[in-house]
Amino acid sequence: MPTIDPQDLIERYIGVWNEPDPEIRRKTVDELWAQDGLHVLRPPQQLRDTAVGLGFTTAVLEARGHDELHTRVTRAHDEFVAPGTYVFRIQEPAQQLRDVITFRWESFHTGEGRATGGGREFLVLDEDGRIRFDYQFVD
């Protein structure tokens, strides 16, 4: 695996969720994630409770491959960032252990001037330094 600057990687990662230009967003998704990269989201408690109420034992959401990843990032951008309500920000510096990078992020409500949510990310890199597995735990 090439030498990776973990802070640079997470800045690019957070940046893609805030990126207004769909062409740049797609290009960045292609650069950050491996071709068959997997984003796994452990959703907020309310969504998990709803899933259990519907008879599901777990609520895990997944996006695999560049097309699904681009759709996932775009939908989050369109819902939270594009209206000008939120921006995603790094909450703590990256920590790296071999091929795993972890960090905390927050969703910052621009109107209220405060963080209203966030989570922890675990990025597992492939041999080329691209994201193979992206585990997102939303608070």
Secondary structure, 3 states (H helix, E strand, C coil): CCCCCHHHHHHHHHHHHHCCCHHHHHHHHHHHEEEEEEEEEECCHHHHHHHHHCCCCCCCEEEEHHHHHHHHHHHHHHHHHCCCCEEEEECCCCEEECCEEEEEEEEEECCCCEEEEEEEEEEEECCCCCEEEEEEEEC
